[in-house]
Amino acid sequence: MSVNRTNSSVIGLDIGTVRIGVAKAYWPDGIPTPYTTLANDDSLIANLKQIIDSENVSLLVIGLPRNMNSQSTKQTDYVKRFAKGLSKTTGLPVRFQDEAVTSIRAEEELRARGKAYDKGDIDKLSASYILDDYFHADRREGFPLEHKSI
């Protein structure tokens, strides 16, 4: 599946069993911003579809969790199953991006700001880091990542 890089956006997802952090960026600038946090419940797919439609999304970038030795975990398997189902449901390509320490980085940044924050703030900022890491890798490689899908 090729990706439309014109007049469309990309969303990054930090998948959790309770919440999903969402970030977005527009092609071609690729500057991610935290967007929202969604409950991982029965309304999740409908809520994601609404975002996809309203933001003209052409690509989903999903954080891939692994342990500190880069090995798969139960959460890795959960995220891969979720991504496969989401791609099938939306018809959009999905790319994975290593999400190592994105939540830790997000919480450190939010703490440094000195303002109150909650777990949802951490999740959506973490999603923006996932998306930012994807764009940096994509640029380094000359944009070949559109060919790597699930």
N, C-alpha and C positions, 0 to 999 in steps of 0.2 A: 504494500500500500504506500503510495507516495503521499507527500505532505504538501498542502497548499501553503506556500510561504508568503502569499500576498493577501492583504486585507483580512487576515484571520488572526486568531489568538491561540495560545497554547495554555493549557492549565496543568499545573503541577499538583500532585496529590500526596499527602502524607497519610497513609492508611493505618488506622488503628481500629481496634475492635469496638471502641466506644465512640470515637470521633474521627472525622476525616478533615484534615487541614487542606485548604484549597488556596492556591496562588495562581495568578494569571500574568501573562506577558503577551505583547503583540509582536508579530513578525513585522518588519525585519529587525527592530531594535533589540528585542529580547531582554527587556529590563523587567524582571519579575517583581510583583508586589503582592503582599498578603491580600487575600480576597475575602474569604469567609471560613467558617468552620461548620461542618454539617454533622448531625447526629448519624451514627451508623445504625440506622433502624430501618423499618419497613418503607419509609419515605425517601431513603437515600437516593435510589436510582432516579426517581422522579425529580428530586431536587437537582441532581447532577445534570440530567437532561435539560432542565430549565436553564441552568447556567450555560451549558453547551450551546443551546439555541440562542440565548440572548447575547452571548459573547462571541458568536461565530467561531467556535473552537474547531480547529483542524487536527489537533494532536493532544494526546494525554501523556504526560510524563509522570510516572509513578515511582516513588521512592522504594528501593528494594532493601529491606533490612537483612542484615547478616550479623553474625557475632564478630567479636574483635579479631578473630582469625579468618575472617571472610568466608566462613562456612554457613551453609543454610541452616535455618532454624524452623520451628513450627510457624512462626510469624512470616518467614520467607514464603513458605508453602501457601499460607493463607493469602498473602498479597498476590502471589502468582495466580491463584484460582480466581480471586476477585478481579484482577486485571483481565484475565481471559474472558470472564463473563461480561465485564464492562465493555470490552472491545466488541464482543459479539452483539450486545444490546444496542450500542451506540453506532456501530459501523465505523468507529474511528480507530486509527492506529494507536498503539500503546508502546511507549519506550520506557525502559527501566533505567533508573539512575541510582547509584549507590547512595544510601542515605546515612552513612556512618556519621555519627555525632551531630547530625543536624539539629536534633532536639536539644542537645546540650548547648550548642552554639546559640540557638534561639533563646533558650532560657537565660544564658549569660548576657546576651544583648539586652533582653527585656529588663533584667535586673539592673544592668548598668544605666538604663534610662531613668531609673529611680521612680517609676510610676507603677501603680498597681496593674497587675496582669493576671490572667487565669490560664488554665491548661489549653483552652481554645486559642488564645493568643500565641502560645508556644507552637501549637500544631500548624496554624496558618503561616507563621513566620518560618517554621521548619519547611513547609511546602515551598516557600519562596526560595529557600536555600537549595532545595532539591532542584528546582527549575533553573536557578542560577548556575549550579554545577553542571547541569545538562547543557546549557547554552555555552558555557566555557569549553566543555569537552567537544561540543559540536563545532565550534569555531576553530579550535586547535586542529581538528581532523579535517577541516575543509568541508563541513556539512555532510558527511557521509551517514550520519546517524539516522537519517530518514529511512535508511534501508534495513535498520536493525529493529525488528519488531518481535512481538511474542508469537 
